Amino acid sequence: MGQDMDHQTAKGDTNDADQIIVSNASKVIKGHAVLSNVSVNLKRGGIYGFFGLNGSGKTMLFRAIAGLVRLDSGTIRVFGEAIGENSSFPKSLGIIIEAVGFWEEYTGFRNLKLLASIKHQIDDNEICAALARVGLDPSDKRTYRKYSLGMKQRLGIAQAIMERPELLILDEPTNALDTDGLLTVLEIIKEQQQRGATVLIASHNVADLEELCERRFKMHEGSLSEEVPEIEKRLS
């Protein structure tokens, strides 16, 4: 997808501090191209949806943007920082990707308090607020081991939003959630954008999330293409 993705290209752009710029990103694992020359520019403050079947490359692209894997070729810049070059990870990142590494013997609050101790950006009240926002009781004495799948997913969302990151990467954020949980997540995503966050969402369920996203992309066998909104199709 080397075409003009946002009426501009990564080369020569002088305002990359307000964009996520993926340029010709490629990654091969065991002879299989999991990312194939992916290029896309995303402006700060938007909600962007990435859809496709399992194994299509969504998670690998998110891992690359988050600095969790190194590309074989190509570059990624997040708000002016070259990921893997002058910065290992985006400076302000909240993420749900695959299994979150929580401690099974600790409560939800204790898990978040331990994670928050890494950066020392938030206090106990803010941790409690994040738990309550996703529908979990901050005073619940059950350990993570005893959580249902839905509760585990809610805790993952709480840890992603609790430090109010500039970039929020959500890989299948509605997995294991009931209807109430789904609606809560949609509301939270809108709230995060309203406070200025940039939100990237990957899902295999287009219907759940498509109305949130100002731009939508389809991944297929490691390649990325942008979906044209229906109104633009009718006008073309």
Secondary structure as UniProt FT lines:
FT   TURN            11..12
FT   HELIX           16..18
FT   STRAND          19..29
FT   TURN            30..31
FT   STRAND          32..43
FT   TURN            44..45
FT   STRAND          47..51
FT   TURN            54..55
FT   HELIX           58..65
FT   TURN            66..67
FT   STRAND          73..78
FT   TURN            79..80
FT   STRAND          81..83
FT   TURN            84..86
FT   STRAND          93..96
FT   TURN            104..105
FT   HELIX           108..116
FT   TURN            117..120
FT   HELIX           124..133
FT   TURN            134..135
FT   TURN            138..139
FT   HELIX           144..146
FT   HELIX           149..161
FT   TURN            162..163
FT   STRAND          167..171
FT   TURN            173..176
FT   HELIX           179..194
FT   TURN            195..196
FT   STRAND          198..203
FT   HELIX           206..209
FT   HELIX           210..212
FT   STRAND          215..220
FT   TURN            221..222
FT   STRAND          223..227
FT   HELIX           230..235
//
